[in-house]
Amino acid sequence: MERKPARLLRAANIVEKRRWFSQRLNPSSRFRVSSLGEAGGLERVGVSIAWLPPGKESFAFHAHRYEEEGCTFSKAAASRSWATRKR
């Protein structure tokens, strides 16, 4: 098996490549997404990171026939902005 060269993903490059995305079945859907899989050279696995603005939604309920999907959520940025507004 041919070994591919390692790739280094920098946070600044990931943020720079974000693009806006809306899910057509959900009018409240609006978020920014960046593909980590493509940037890392993955060919059979998709990995993305998304930024969801306050008050917006990600997707409409949906299902996939041939692939699995998982989500992990972090509210660190939301907590920080909430704490700032309360003071």
C-alpha contacts under 8 A as a table, 3 or more apart, distances in Angstrom:
res1	aa1	res2	aa2	distance
7	R	40	G	5.86
7	R	41	G	7.50
8	L	40	G	7.44
9	L	13	N	7.06
9	L	14	I	7.12
9	L	39	A	7.13
9	L	40	G	6.93
10	R	13	N	5.35
10	R	14	I	6.38
11	A	14	I	5.08
11	A	15	V	6.23
12	A	15	V	5.28
12	A	16	E	6.04
13	N	16	E	4.94
13	N	17	K	6.27
14	I	17	K	5.41
14	I	18	R	6.71
14	I	34	S	6.29
14	I	35	S	7.91
14	I	36	L	7.48
15	V	18	R	5.43
15	V	34	S	7.20
17	K	34	S	5.97
18	R	32	R	5.78
18	R	33	V	5.10
18	R	34	S	4.53
19	R	32	R	5.17
19	R	33	V	5.50
19	R	34	S	6.58
20	W	30	R	7.00
20	W	31	F	5.69
20	W	32	R	4.36
20	W	33	V	6.49
21	F	29	S	7.92
21	F	30	R	5.76
21	F	31	F	5.45
21	F	32	R	5.82
21	F	33	V	6.88
22	S	26	N	7.74
22	S	27	P	7.75
22	S	29	S	5.12
22	S	30	R	4.68
22	S	31	F	6.64
22	S	58	S	7.75
22	S	59	F	7.90
23	Q	26	N	5.61
23	Q	27	P	7.35
23	Q	29	S	5.64
23	Q	30	R	7.34
23	Q	58	S	7.40
23	Q	59	F	5.70
23	Q	60	A	6.97
24	R	27	P	6.76
24	R	29	S	7.95
25	L	59	F	7.81
25	L	60	A	5.93
26	N	29	S	5.37
26	N	59	F	6.41
26	N	60	A	5.23
28	S	56	K	5.74
28	S	57	E	5.63
28	S	58	S	7.95
29	S	56	K	5.86
29	S	57	E	4.54
29	S	58	S	5.04
29	S	59	F	5.96
29	S	60	A	7.76
30	R	52	L	7.18
30	R	53	P	7.66
30	R	56	K	5.95
30	R	57	E	6.34
30	R	58	S	6.39
31	F	50	A	6.75
31	F	51	W	5.75
31	F	52	L	4.79
31	F	53	P	6.45
31	F	56	K	7.43
31	F	57	E	7.65
31	F	58	S	6.55
32	R	50	A	5.51
32	R	51	W	5.15
32	R	52	L	6.68
33	V	48	S	6.72
33	V	49	I	5.71
33	V	50	A	4.23
33	V	51	W	6.36
34	S	48	S	5.66
34	S	49	I	5.49
34	S	50	A	6.43
35	S	38	E	5.81
35	S	39	A	6.51
35	S	46	G	7.56
35	S	47	V	6.10
35	S	48	S	4.36
35	S	49	I	6.52
36	L	39	A	5.09
36	L	40	G	5.91
36	L	46	G	7.65
36	L	47	V	5.31
36	L	48	S	5.13
36	L	49	I	6.93
37	G	40	G	5.11
37	G	41	G	6.14
37	G	42	L	4.95
37	G	43	E	7.54
37	G	45	V	6.63
37	G	46	G	5.14
37	G	47	V	4.69
37	G	48	S	6.68
38	E	41	G	5.09
38	E	42	L	5.67
38	E	43	E	7.32
38	E	46	G	7.51
38	E	47	V	7.98
39	A	42	L	7.68
42	L	45	V	5.95
42	L	46	G	7.24
43	E	46	G	7.78
52	L	56	K	6.57
52	L	57	E	7.09
52	L	58	S	6.90
53	P	56	K	5.71
54	P	78	A	7.92
59	F	62	H	7.87
64	H	67	E	5.70
64	H	68	E	6.80
74	S	77	A	7.81
75	K	78	A	5.13
75	K	79	S	6.00
76	A	79	S	5.15
76	A	80	R	6.20
77	A	80	R	5.10
77	A	81	S	6.26
78	A	81	S	5.26
78	A	82	W	6.04
79	S	82	W	5.07
79	S	83	A	6.10
80	R	83	A	5.22
80	R	84	T	6.27
81	S	84	T	5.03
81	S	85	R	6.29
82	W	85	R	5.27
82	W	86	K	6.31
83	A	86	K	5.32
83	A	87	R	6.82
84	T	87	R	5.80
